[in-house]
Amino acid sequence: MPRRARGRAVAASLAVLCLFLPGPARAAHKPVVPAGTKPPVVAPVPPPPPADRDSYYHQLLGNLSINAPSDTLGSAEYESGQHLFEAGLFDSAATLFQRFAVHYPRNLLLNDAIEHVLLIRETREPGDEALKLYARTLALRSQGLADSAAAAARSGLERFPNARIRYHWEFLLADLNRERGNHSEAVRFALLVADSTSKSRLAPYALKLAGDETLAMGDGPARALRLYQALLERYPASPLAPPVRAQVMELRKKLQL
């Protein structure tokens, strides 16, 4: 492996280690105190506020999506975590996904593992009924039962209209409609997720999907251009930003012809 690639892999490994295992990371930087001397008293460092912590998670996820994934070593461990998640065993799934992320920081499924950990952290509610139904929805889709998955997603939106997981159901419905070629429904569900009030981590991906489906629907490049520009303005640090900028340039050229 080239030296530069090894450096990126080590950096990604350390970043994931610091995210999921803060205790060992702090221990690695603990100063050595000579025997017989009393170590200085250090005031505890308060945890970062939720907004900063979420920003760090998002930045890490974006950086890893660009620099880290390159192989499939360890995919069996990821699949074990996925099975636990789909079975509703969220604590065990999160532990396994974290272990996978630390051990295999170059795996192509790294981003998905981090996404699952964030999903579990952000959407836990008493009883986890909504999250369990979402896990069941994903299980149906992974089995190739798209119609059943869509029905489960709609049922979830009806039963839990205010649950934090609702934006994931809506994005799944947008993606299922995209696969079926139902462009207008794909755009409709994507825009529900992309609404500025949703504050969903899926919003930039929903804007990209809505723009792509608008083009596929034949509505002309002007509307798609507005959606892509909204993505760039609201989420300039998103890993989607570079390819979307290229799309914007192409659309502007077409509009000038």
FENTABEL-V332135 format. One record per helix or strand of 2 or more residues. SS is the DSSP state (h for helix, s for strand). FROM is the first residue (numbers start at 0). LEN is the number of residues. If there is no record, write none. Layout:
[[SS;FROM;LEN] [SS;FROM;LEN]]
This chain:
[[h;2;18] [h;21;7] [h;49;18] [h;74;12] [h;89;14] [h;109;14] [h;125;17] [h;145;14] [h;165;15] [h;182;12] [h;202;15] [h;220;14] [h;240;16]]
